[in-house]
Amino acid sequence: MPSATALAHPNIALIKYWGKRDEDDNLPAVGSLSVTLDALRTRTTVSFEPGLGRDELTLNGVVAAAEHPRLTRCLDALRALAQCNDHARVDSENDFPTGAGLASSASGYAALTVAGAAALGIDVRDSRLEAVARIGSGSAPRSLHGGFVLLENTATGTRCEPLLAPADWPLHVVVAVTSESGKSTSSRDGMADSRRTSPYYEPWVASHAADLAQGRQLVRARDFAGLAQLAEHNCLKMHAVMLTTRPPLVYWLPVTLACIEVIGALRRDGVPVFYTIDAGPQVKAVCLPEAADTVAAALRQVPGVLRLLTGGLGTGARIVDGNG
Ligand code: 2P0
């Protein structure tokens, strides 16, 4: 029975993706620039079984009751590449909160794509796998790669460009977990609402290419101070779109803002750190390695921070043996 197991890490965008130019093909309206994390991971086994009536998913030990359309579409794309008709059993586990703004869909679909490809004998470095992962989640192609990754729109799709390997600029990320619950509005629904209703959506899209080009230059130059300013600006611009969506997308909690204040005060004191926040209340503090202990100590003191997840930059999705 063709089967393979893959590990993938979530990634965090420093220049964000929010909004789609094509909902059917899950094509993003804007590019993005991310760092892949090493501290958090998804481990997924995909087994294609002749005679299985439909694709079956077990997520964090719980068997999904219904079919999962996005999962099936990803597997269909792999089956088409390998000319296989068998359904698959997918067993996936995250070692961090699922669906809570920690990019579990990015690592989840990257691991699914790589495990499924390997099980079907497709070269896991085949660039067509980026489009397979993207069907599952617009941020998932970034987790196929390690370190700093640029995801760009092309005329017909997207392409990833790894910019720097983890060792080329070994930043640290301290994630302040402020809630363990899932988000109330999915990114997918939120993006569609923003596109339809936010008066800031068009300016967000129009001003995004300049942020992406500048972000790419700053990463290549390893300019931490410049990247700090740009990443915080781009993050707040995305949240301005979210806040002005109808119904509003308020992903923050009071503790989220408290962390922003603490990180701002650290930077004013000369500590090399900046924040970014996604579609959830967790705060990700990105810092130079020598600042990681100071940043962690400060965030641990903030009332409402439940725990910290700390690590460096990680590698891309990869095959492991059954015990890996
Ligand atoms: C990002 N986010 O660039 C942005 C920032 C959340 C905020 O990509 O609809 O789960 O599956 O393509 O990838 C989260 O959205 O959305 C995301 P879909 P995805 O990281």
Residues whose N, C-alpha, C, O or C-beta is under 5 A from the ligand:
A	BS01	2P0	A13 I15 K16 Y17 S32 S105 G136 S137 G138 S139 S187 R188 D278 A279
